[in-house]
């Protein structure tokens, strides 16, 4: 008999509030940053807040992962080791890391997950990391379902994690150095300057402008809702939502949307089971187009170059609502099938392709009254990027997650016994010593009703069995006290019986897939260097942050501007009418040279 595979929905948490909301809205696990060493420096959290989140998550047998996925300097390693020990002490389930120097520290038995920053694109690399002791590996976003399946078939015991929703880095994660080179802000140190969201012109070797002032490196946001089942069949066990800088409403809406779709799949696929307990119910209908999005793309699930770019704007457009019909005085009329609300935010792309926005003061049918005059022309497409009514729903408590229990009350010689058995096999019985008194009217339905009232607890009654030998009367106050005691003890039992995974790193010297490491190996400390030397690497260069490399490739991109222009020699079988090399020129005049590696399907960005 094949054992069912646990499937994890992994949600982001900017802070404690977002983390609790993610759990309540159906996440099986949450990832969050600690006070330091996370790849989102602006999303740090205290040990006290993380401990509170851990307790809440473990109630539902959900997990908490802490991202410590920056590269570290020698002077930071001791502090990182102390932080890891504290995270282990408060019950954190795993660490997401990039720096191999961490494996050379004196670590507690906490599982390690290999961040996508470690450039996990091949079966050999994933196998190496698994043999080194990593329990879970986050794959590069650029991989197709076919490539993911190959990695899984080559490493069937490795838990594979993939991103399914959220912002896309245009460069392979962990291999982007342009922010460091241009602004002294390292993406590998948690301080990305969002270079890829800036304006550029595309210029050819003769100085001719091909495209002027567009966001040529800005990608749409990932949305793989339609590909979840394919990913599960390919061997993925953890489905990750991006967004450790996103707000509370984003976490609630996106987590709920993916929870509902994943539950539909699990309901018809018994070989997959969810990785935590409890069922969430919502006071709203999740809608992905209501949350921040630059437009959506599945990226490369079928190994084909989809339309993935967002050249006009790196900001959120929101949902398409209709077209401007006419503009009159202080209002404009809209032809569309969706309705705006008072207080909504709307936006449009003007004739120059620039994003413009305005707040709607009042709505009267298809007439919109902006707070300020808006220069918009008829037939312009309008988008809603802030839905006042939807945000109001999400600003309140919008979900409730309950753990199912079977309840049984029976009598015994000296009184009564109440048993709660939860969906995970935990069972608690509490006895009540009470002189028995026969009831004048049938009590079974009343007992079922009273015992089902679990109120604000995390439990809900799936069934209530009354196993009395006679029609006994139990005072409501005694029944309520008995119910309270059982509920508290079952909650405590769940915490005690929570199975925390422990992992000691093996002592290994198996060969690394490469025998030399350039600056792209991101080695910033001696312990990381020793790790690679111990695993057969003969030459280890320092990280770009430690020693900048002249004429280095600063970005490695699956996104290709030659393809976007229709000039890909592989896909379009057509050559460019412009002479290469091409250059990206920023609004500050800085130039970046583009080279194209068709064999690897890569566009490389270097200083021009």
C-alpha positions as CSV (number, residue, x, y, z in Angstrom):
1,X,0.0,0.0,0.0
2,X,1.4,3.4,-1.0
3,X,1.4,5.9,1.8
4,X,-0.4,9.2,1.0
5,X,2.0,12.2,0.5
6,X,1.5,15.2,2.7
7,X,0.9,18.4,0.8
8,X,1.8,21.7,2.4
9,X,0.4,25.1,1.6
10,X,3.1,27.5,2.7
11,X,2.2,31.2,3.3
12,X,4.3,34.3,4.0
13,X,4.2,36.3,7.2
14,X,5.5,39.9,7.4
15,X,4.8,39.9,11.1
16,X,2.9,38.1,13.8
17,X,-0.5,39.4,12.7
18,X,0.0,38.2,9.1
19,X,1.3,34.8,10.4
20,X,-1.7,34.1,12.6
21,X,-4.0,35.2,9.7
22,X,-2.2,32.8,7.3
23,X,-2.8,29.9,9.7
24,X,-6.4,30.9,10.4
25,X,-7.1,31.2,6.6
26,X,-5.8,27.6,5.9
27,X,-2.0,27.6,5.6
28,X,-0.2,24.4,6.6
29,X,3.0,26.2,7.3
30,X,4.2,29.8,7.5
31,X,7.6,31.3,6.8
32,X,8.7,34.4,8.6
33,X,11.9,36.5,9.1
34,X,13.7,36.7,12.4
35,X,15.3,39.9,13.7
36,X,18.3,39.5,11.4
37,X,19.8,37.6,8.4
38,X,16.6,37.3,6.3
39,X,16.4,38.1,2.6
40,X,13.7,40.7,3.3
41,X,15.5,43.0,5.8
42,X,12.4,45.1,6.2
43,X,10.4,42.1,7.5
44,X,12.2,41.2,10.8
45,X,10.4,39.9,13.9
46,X,11.2,39.4,17.6
47,X,11.7,36.0,19.2
48,X,8.6,36.8,21.4
49,X,6.4,37.3,18.3
50,X,7.8,34.2,16.6
51,X,7.2,32.1,19.8
52,X,3.6,33.3,19.8
53,X,3.1,32.3,16.2
54,X,4.7,28.9,16.8
55,X,2.2,28.2,19.6
56,X,-0.7,29.2,17.5
57,X,0.5,27.2,14.5
58,X,1.2,24.0,16.5
59,X,-2.4,24.0,17.8
60,X,-3.3,23.1,14.2
61,X,-0.2,20.9,13.7
62,X,0.9,23.6,11.2
63,X,4.6,24.5,11.0
64,X,6.7,27.7,11.3
65,X,9.8,28.2,9.2
66,X,12.2,31.0,9.8
67,X,14.1,32.5,6.8
68,X,17.8,33.1,7.6
69,X,18.7,33.1,3.9
70,X,21.2,35.8,3.5
71,X,24.9,35.2,3.0
72,X,26.9,35.9,6.2
73,X,30.3,37.4,7.0
74,X,32.7,35.8,9.4
75,X,31.9,38.2,12.1
76,X,28.1,37.4,11.9
77,X,28.4,33.6,12.2
78,X,28.6,33.5,16.0
79,X,25.5,35.8,16.3
80,X,23.7,33.6,13.8
81,X,24.5,30.5,15.8
82,X,23.1,32.0,18.9
83,X,19.9,33.1,17.1
84,X,19.4,29.6,15.7
85,X,19.7,28.2,19.2
86,X,17.0,30.6,20.4
87,X,14.8,29.8,17.4
88,X,15.1,26.1,18.2
89,X,14.3,26.7,21.9
90,X,11.0,28.4,21.1
91,X,9.9,25.6,18.8
92,X,10.6,26.8,15.3
93,X,10.2,23.8,12.9
94,X,12.9,24.6,10.3
95,X,15.3,27.2,9.0
96,X,15.4,28.4,5.4
97,X,19.1,29.1,4.6
98,X,21.4,30.0,1.8
99,X,24.9,30.2,3.4
100,X,26.6,26.8,3.7
101,X,28.8,28.2,6.4
102,X,25.8,27.6,8.7
103,X,26.3,23.9,8.3
104,X,29.7,24.3,9.9
105,X,28.3,25.8,13.1
106,X,27.4,23.9,16.3
107,X,23.7,23.6,15.5
108,X,20.8,22.2,17.5
109,X,18.8,19.4,15.8
110,X,16.7,21.8,13.8
111,X,15.8,20.8,10.1
112,X,17.4,23.0,7.4
113,X,15.6,23.9,4.1
114,X,17.7,25.0,1.1
115,X,16.5,28.5,0.0
116,X,15.8,29.2,-3.6
117,X,18.8,31.5,-3.3
118,X,21.0,28.4,-3.4
119,X,20.2,28.1,-7.2
120,X,18.4,24.8,-7.2
121,X,17.9,24.0,-10.9
122,X,19.3,20.5,-11.4
123,X,18.8,17.0,-10.0
124,X,22.5,16.8,-9.1
125,X,22.3,19.9,-7.0
126,X,19.2,18.9,-5.2
127,X,20.7,15.4,-4.6
128,X,23.8,17.0,-3.2
129,X,21.9,19.2,-0.8
130,X,19.8,16.3,0.4
131,X,22.9,14.2,1.1
132,X,24.3,17.2,3.0
133,X,21.3,17.0,5.4
134,X,18.8,19.4,3.9
135,X,15.2,18.2,4.6
136,X,13.5,20.4,2.0
137,X,14.7,22.2,-1.1
138,X,13.1,25.3,-2.7
139,X,13.4,25.0,-6.4
140,X,14.1,27.9,-8.8
141,X,11.0,29.6,-10.1
142,X,12.1,29.2,-13.7
143,X,11.8,25.4,-13.8
144,X,9.1,23.8,-15.9
145,X,6.8,21.0,-14.7
146,X,8.9,18.6,-16.8
147,X,12.1,19.7,-15.2
148,X,10.6,19.4,-11.7
149,X,9.4,15.9,-12.5
150,X,12.9,14.9,-13.5
151,X,14.3,16.3,-10.2
152,X,11.7,14.4,-8.2
153,X,12.3,11.1,-10.1
154,X,16.0,11.5,-9.5
155,X,15.5,12.3,-5.8
156,X,12.2,10.7,-4.7
157,X,12.8,11.1,-1.0
158,X,13.5,14.9,-1.1
159,X,10.7,17.2,-0.2
160,X,10.4,19.7,-3.1
161,X,9.0,23.2,-2.6
162,X,8.0,25.5,-5.4
163,X,6.6,29.0,-5.6
164,X,3.0,29.2,-7.0
165,X,2.1,32.8,-6.5
166,X,3.5,36.3,-6.1
167,X,6.2,38.6,-7.3
168,X,8.9,37.3,-9.7
169,X,12.6,38.1,-9.7
170,X,13.7,38.6,-13.3
171,X,17.1,37.1,-12.4
172,X,17.6,33.6,-11.0
173,X,17.4,34.0,-7.2
174,X,20.8,34.1,-5.6
175,X,22.4,35.1,-8.9
176,X,21.5,38.8,-9.1
177,X,24.3,41.3,-8.3
178,X,23.0,44.4,-10.1
179,X,21.6,46.0,-7.0
180,X,25.0,45.6,-5.2
181,X,26.9,46.8,-8.3
182,X,24.7,49.8,-8.9
183,X,23.6,50.9,-5.4
184,X,25.8,49.0,-2.9
185,X,22.7,47.1,-1.7
186,X,23.0,43.4,-1.9
187,X,20.0,41.2,-2.7
188,X,21.9,38.3,-1.1
189,X,22.1,40.4,2.1
190,X,18.4,41.3,2.2
191,X,18.7,44.8,0.7
192,X,17.5,44.5,-2.9
193,X,17.0,48.0,-4.5
194,X,14.4,46.7,-7.0
195,X,16.6,47.6,-10.0
196,X,14.4,45.4,-12.2
197,X,11.4,47.6,-11.7
198,X,13.2,50.8,-13.1
199,X,12.7,52.4,-16.5
200,X,15.1,51.6,-19.4
201,X,15.5,52.2,-23.0
202,X,16.7,49.4,-25.3
203,X,19.5,50.6,-27.7
204,X,21.4,48.7,-30.4
205,X,25.1,48.6,-31.2
206,X,24.7,51.6,-33.6
207,X,23.0,53.7,-30.9
208,X,19.5,53.4,-32.4
209,X,16.7,53.3,-29.8
210,X,14.6,50.2,-30.2
211,X,12.3,50.9,-27.2
212,X,12.2,54.0,-25.1
213,X,11.5,54.4,-21.3
214,X,9.8,51.1,-20.5
215,X,10.1,48.8,-17.5
216,X,12.0,46.2,-19.7
217,X,13.1,44.0,-16.8
218,X,9.8,44.0,-14.9
219,X,7.8,40.8,-14.8
220,X,4.2,40.1,-14.1
221,X,3.4,38.3,-10.9
222,X,3.2,34.5,-10.8
223,X,-0.2,32.8,-10.6
224,X,-0.1,29.0,-10.9
225,X,-3.6,28.3,-9.6
226,X,-4.4,26.4,-12.8
227,X,-1.3,24.2,-12.5
228,X,-1.4,23.0,-8.9
229,X,-2.4,19.4,-9.7
230,X,0.3,19.2,-12.4
231,X,2.8,20.3,-9.8
232,X,1.7,17.7,-7.3
233,X,1.8,15.0,-9.9
234,X,5.4,16.1,-10.8
235,X,6.4,15.5,-7.2
236,X,6.0,18.8,-5.5
237,X,5.0,18.6,-1.8
238,X,5.1,22.3,-0.7
239,X,3.3,25.0,-2.5
240,X,4.7,28.4,-1.6
241,X,3.1,31.9,-1.8
242,X,5.5,34.8,-2.1
243,X,5.0,37.9,-0.1
244,X,6.9,38.6,3.2
245,X,6.5,42.3,2.4
246,X,2.8,42.0,1.6
247,X,0.0,43.4,3.8
248,X,-2.6,41.5,5.9
249,X,-5.4,41.5,3.3
250,X,-3.1,40.0,0.7
251,X,-2.1,37.2,3.0
252,X,-5.8,36.5,3.9
253,X,-7.1,36.6,0.4
254,X,-4.4,34.7,-1.4
255,X,-4.0,32.0,1.3
256,X,-7.7,31.4,1.3
257,X,-7.9,31.2,-2.5
258,X,-5.2,28.6,-2.7
259,X,-6.5,26.7,0.3
260,X,-9.9,26.3,-1.4
261,X,-8.4,25.2,-4.7
262,X,-6.0,22.8,-3.0
263,X,-8.8,21.2,-1.0
264,X,-10.8,20.6,-4.1
265,X,-7.9,18.7,-5.5
266,X,-7.2,16.7,-2.3
267,X,-10.9,15.7,-2.1
268,X,-10.6,13.7,-5.3
269,X,-7.0,12.6,-5.0
270,X,-6.7,10.3,-1.9
271,X,-3.0,9.8,-2.6
272,X,-2.4,13.4,-1.4
273,X,-3.4,14.6,2.1
274,X,-3.1,18.0,3.8
275,X,-0.2,18.6,6.1
276,X,-2.1,20.2,9.0
277,X,-5.4,20.0,10.8
278,X,-8.6,21.9,11.0
279,X,-10.9,23.4,8.4
280,X,-11.1,27.1,7.7
281,X,-14.4,28.9,6.9
282,X,-14.5,32.4,5.5
283,X,-16.7,35.5,5.7
284,X,-15.7,36.5,2.2
285,X,-15.2,34.9,-1.3
286,X,-11.5,34.8,-2.1
287,X,-10.6,36.5,-5.3
288,X,-7.0,36.8,-6.5
289,X,-7.7,39.7,-8.8
290,X,-8.5,41.8,-5.7
291,X,-5.0,41.6,-4.3
292,X,-1.8,43.3,-5.4
293,X,-0.8,42.1,-8.9
294,X,1.2,43.4,-11.8
295,X,-0.9,41.1,-14.0
296,X,-0.5,37.3,-13.8
297,X,1.6,34.7,-15.6
298,X,2.1,31.0,-14.9
299,X,5.8,31.7,-15.9
300,X,7.2,28.5,-17.5
301,X,5.1,25.5,-16.4
302,X,5.1,23.9,-19.9
303,X,8.7,24.9,-20.8
304,X,7.4,27.5,-23.2
305,X,8.1,31.3,-23.0
306,X,4.7,32.7,-22.1
307,X,3.9,36.4,-22.1
308,X,5.6,37.2,-18.8
309,X,6.5,40.9,-18.8
310,X,4.9,44.0,-17.4
311,X,6.7,46.7,-19.5
312,X,4.2,49.5,-18.9
313,X,4.3,49.6,-15.1
314,X,5.8,47.7,-12.1
315,X,2.8,48.7,-10.0
316,X,-0.5,46.9,-9.4
317,X,-3.1,47.3,-12.0
318,X,-5.8,45.3,-10.3
319,X,-8.9,44.0,-12.0
320,X,-10.2,45.2,-15.3
321,X,-13.5,46.9,-14.9
322,X,-14.5,48.3,-18.3
323,X,-13.8,51.2,-20.6
324,X,-14.4,55.0,-20.3
325,X,-17.4,55.9,-22.4
326,X,-17.3,59.6,-22.0
327,X,-16.0,62.4,-19.8
328,X,-18.4,65.2,-18.8
329,X,-17.7,68.0,-16.3
330,X,-16.9,66.4,-12.9
331,X,-17.7,62.8,-13.8
332,X,-17.0,60.1,-16.3
333,X,-19.2,57.3,-17.5
334,X,-18.0,53.7,-17.8
335,X,-19.1,50.8,-20.0
336,X,-18.5,47.6,-18.1
337,X,-20.1,44.6,-16.4
338,X,-18.6,45.2,-12.9
339,X,-19.6,47.9,-10.5
340,X,-17.4,50.4,-8.7
341,X,-18.0,51.5,-5.1
342,X,-17.6,54.8,-3.2
343,X,-14.0,55.0,-2.1
344,X,-12.5,52.6,-4.7
345,X,-9.2,53.2,-6.3
346,X,-9.0,53.2,-10.1
347,X,-6.2,53.4,-12.6
348,X,-5.4,53.5,-16.3
349,X,-2.6,53.6,-18.7
350,X,-2.4,57.0,-20.6
351,X,-1.5,57.5,-24.2
352,X,2.2,57.4,-23.2
353,X,1.8,54.1,-21.4
354,X,2.2,55.8,-18.0
355,X,0.1,54.5,-15.1
356,X,-2.3,57.1,-13.7
357,X,-4.6,56.6,-10.7
358,X,-7.5,58.3,-8.9
359,X,-9.8,57.8,-6.0
360,X,-13.5,57.6,-6.7
361,X,-15.5,59.9,-4.4
362,X,-19.0,58.8,-5.4
363,X,-20.6,56.3,-7.7
364,X,-24.0,56.8,-9.3
365,X,-24.8,53.9,-11.6
366,X,-22.2,53.9,-14.4
367,X,-21.1,57.5,-13.5
368,X,-17.9,57.9,-11.5
369,X,-17.2,61.1,-9.6
370,X,-13.4,61.3,-8.9
371,X,-12.1,63.3,-6.0
372,X,-10.0,65.4,-8.4
373,X,-10.3,66.0,-12.2
374,X,-8.9,63.2,-14.3
375,X,-7.4,63.6,-17.7
376,X,-8.6,60.3,-19.3
377,X,-9.9,59.8,-22.9
378,X,-12.9,57.7,-24.1
379,X,-12.2,54.0,-24.8
380,X,-9.5,53.9,-22.2
381,X,-9.5,50.7,-20.1
382,X,-10.1,51.3,-16.4
383,X,-8.8,49.0,-13.7
384,X,-9.7,48.9,-10.0
385,X,-6.6,48.5,-7.8
386,X,-8.4,49.1,-4.5
387,X,-11.8,47.6,-3.8
388,X,-13.2,49.5,-0.8
389,X,-15.9,46.9,0.0
390,X,-13.6,44.0,-0.3
391,X,-11.0,45.6,1.9
392,X,-13.6,46.4,4.5
393,X,-14.5,42.7,4.7
394,X,-10.8,41.7,5.1
395,X,-10.2,44.4,7.7
396,X,-12.4,42.4,10.2
397,X,-12.1,38.9,11.4
398,X,-12.5,37.0,8.1
399,X,-11.8,33.4,8.8
400,X,-12.3,30.8,11.5
401,X,-10.4,27.5,11.6
402,X,-11.8,24.6,13.6
403,X,-10.5,21.2,14.5
404,X,-13.1,18.4,14.3
405,X,-13.9,16.4,17.4
406,X,-16.1,13.4,18.1
407,X,-17.9,13.7,21.5
408,X,-19.2,10.9,23.7
409,X,-20.8,11.1,27.1
410,X,-21.6,8.0,29.1
411,X,-22.5,7.2,32.7
412,X,-20.6,5.1,35.2
413,X,-21.4,4.0,38.8
414,X,-20.3,7.3,40.4
415,X,-21.3,9.8,37.7
416,X,-20.5,10.6,34.1
417,X,-17.5,10.7,31.7
418,X,-17.1,13.0,28.8
419,X,-14.6,12.1,26.0
420,X,-13.4,14.3,23.1
421,X,-11.5,12.6,20.3
422,X,-10.0,14.9,17.6
423,X,-9.3,14.4,14.0
424,X,-5.6,13.5,14.7
425,X,-6.3,10.7,17.1
426,X,-5.9,12.6,20.3
427,X,-8.4,11.6,23.0
428,X,-9.2,13.1,26.4
429,X,-11.7,11.8,29.0
430,X,-12.8,13.7,32.1
431,X,-15.1,12.2,34.8
432,X,-17.7,14.0,36.8
433,X,-18.7,12.6,40.2
434,X,-22.4,13.3,40.5
435,X,-25.4,11.6,42.1
436,X,-27.7,10.5,39.3
437,X,-31.2,11.9,38.9
438,X,-33.7,10.7,36.3
439,X,-35.0,13.3,33.9
440,X,-38.7,14.0,33.5
441,X,-38.3,14.5,29.7
442,X,-36.0,12.9,27.1
443,X,-32.5,14.4,27.4
444,X,-30.6,13.1,24.4
445,X,-31.2,16.0,22.0
446,X,-30.6,18.5,24.7
447,X,-27.3,16.9,25.7
448,X,-26.2,16.8,22.1
449,X,-27.1,20.5,21.7
450,X,-25.3,21.5,24.9
451,X,-22.2,19.5,24.2
452,X,-21.9,20.9,20.7
453,X,-21.6,24.4,22.0
454,X,-17.8,24.8,21.7
455,X,-18.0,28.6,21.3
456,X,-14.7,30.4,20.8
457,X,-12.6,27.3,21.1
458,X,-10.6,25.9,18.2
459,X,-12.9,22.8,18.1
460,X,-16.1,22.0,16.4
461,X,-18.3,18.9,17.0
462,X,-18.4,16.4,14.2
463,X,-20.6,14.0,16.1
464,X,-22.1,13.7,19.6
465,X,-23.0,10.3,21.1
466,X,-25.0,9.9,24.3
467,X,-24.3,6.5,25.9
468,X,-26.5,6.7,29.0
469,X,-28.0,3.5,30.4
470,X,-31.0,5.6,31.5
471,X,-32.5,9.0,30.8
472,X,-30.4,10.9,33.3
473,X,-30.6,14.6,34.1
474,X,-27.3,16.5,34.1
475,X,-27.5,20.1,35.3
476,X,-26.4,22.5,32.5
477,X,-23.8,24.2,34.8
478,X,-22.1,20.9,35.5
479,X,-22.2,19.9,31.9
480,X,-20.7,23.2,30.8
481,X,-17.9,22.8,33.4
482,X,-17.2,19.3,32.2
483,X,-17.1,20.5,28.6
484,X,-14.7,23.3,29.5
485,X,-12.3,20.9,31.3
486,X,-12.2,18.4,28.4
487,X,-11.6,21.2,25.9
488,X,-8.7,22.6,27.8
489,X,-7.1,19.2,28.3
490,X,-7.5,18.3,24.7
491,X,-5.8,21.6,23.7
492,X,-3.0,20.8,26.0
493,X,-2.7,17.2,24.7
494,X,-2.4,18.5,21.1
495,X,0.6,20.7,22.1
496,X,2.2,17.8,24.0
497,X,1.7,15.3,21.1
498,X,2.8,17.7,18.4
499,X,5.5,15.8,16.5
500,X,8.4,18.2,15.9
501,X,10.9,16.9,13.4
502,X,14.5,16.8,14.6
503,X,17.5,16.5,12.4
504,X,21.2,16.2,13.0
505,X,23.4,17.0,10.1
506,X,25.5,14.1,8.8
507,X,29.3,14.3,8.5
508,X,29.7,14.1,4.7
509,X,32.3,14.7,2.0
510,X,30.3,13.7,-1.1
511,X,31.4,15.7,-4.1
512,X,29.8,19.0,-5.0
513,X,28.5,19.0,-8.6
514,X,31.2,21.5,-9.7
515,X,34.9,21.6,-8.9
516,X,35.2,25.4,-9.1
517,X,33.0,28.2,-7.7
518,X,33.0,31.7,-9.1
519,X,31.5,34.7,-7.4
520,X,28.1,33.2,-8.1
521,X,28.7,30.7,-5.3
522,X,28.1,33.5,-2.9
523,X,30.8,32.5,-0.4
524,X,31.3,35.3,2.1
525,X,32.9,33.5,5.1
526,X,35.7,31.0,5.8
527,X,33.3,28.3,7.0
528,X,31.4,28.3,3.8
529,X,34.6,28.1,1.9
530,X,35.7,25.2,4.1
531,X,32.4,23.4,3.4
532,X,32.9,23.5,-0.3
533,X,36.6,22.5,-0.1
534,X,35.5,19.5,2.1
535,X,33.2,18.5,-0.7
536,X,35.7,18.4,-3.5
537,X,35.7,22.0,-4.8
538,X,39.2,22.9,-5.8
539,X,38.8,26.6,-6.3
540,X,36.4,28.9,-4.3
541,X,36.2,32.6,-5.3
542,X,34.8,35.1,-2.8
543,X,31.3,36.5,-3.1
544,X,30.7,39.5,-5.3
545,X,29.8,41.5,-2.1
546,X,33.2,40.7,-0.7
547,X,35.2,41.2,-3.9
548,X,33.5,42.8,-6.9
549,X,34.4,41.2,-10.3
550,X,35.2,43.4,-13.2
551,X,32.9,42.8,-16.2
552,X,30.9,40.3,-14.2
553,X,27.5,39.1,-15.3
554,X,25.1,40.9,-12.9
555,X,21.9,39.1,-13.8
556,X,21.0,35.7,-15.3
557,X,17.5,35.9,-16.7
558,X,15.1,33.4,-18.3
559,X,13.2,36.5,-19.5
560,X,14.7,37.4,-22.9
561,X,14.2,40.8,-24.6
562,X,15.1,39.3,-27.9
563,X,12.2,36.9,-27.5
564,X,9.8,39.6,-26.3
565,X,10.6,41.5,-29.5
566,X,9.8,38.5,-31.6
567,X,13.5,37.9,-32.7
568,X,14.3,34.6,-30.9
569,X,16.3,32.4,-33.4
570,X,14.9,29.3,-31.6
571,X,11.2,30.1,-31.1
572,X,10.5,32.6,-33.9
573,X,13.2,31.5,-36.4
574,X,13.7,35.2,-37.1
575,X,16.7,37.5,-36.7
576,X,16.7,41.0,-35.4
577,X,16.7,44.0,-37.8
578,X,19.0,45.7,-35.3
579,X,22.7,45.1,-34.8
580,X,23.9,43.5,-31.6
581,X,25.0,43.9,-28.8
582,X,21.9,45.5,-27.3
583,X,22.1,47.7,-24.3
584,X,19.8,48.7,-21.5
585,X,20.1,52.4,-20.7
586,X,18.7,53.8,-17.5
587,X,17.2,57.2,-17.0
588,X,20.5,58.1,-15.2
589,X,22.5,57.3,-18.4
590,X,24.0,54.0,-17.0
591,X,24.4,51.3,-19.7
592,X,24.1,47.6,-19.3
593,X,25.1,45.2,-22.0
594,X,22.9,42.2,-23.0
595,X,24.2,38.9,-24.2
596,X,22.1,35.9,-25.2
597,X,22.9,32.3,-24.5
598,X,20.4,30.3,-26.6
599,X,21.8,27.0,-25.5
600,X,20.9,27.7,-21.9
601,X,18.0,30.0,-22.8
602,X,19.5,32.8,-20.8
603,X,19.8,36.6,-21.2
604,X,22.7,37.9,-19.3
605,X,23.0,41.5,-18.1
606,X,26.5,43.1,-17.5
607,X,27.8,46.6,-17.1
608,X,28.1,48.2,-20.5
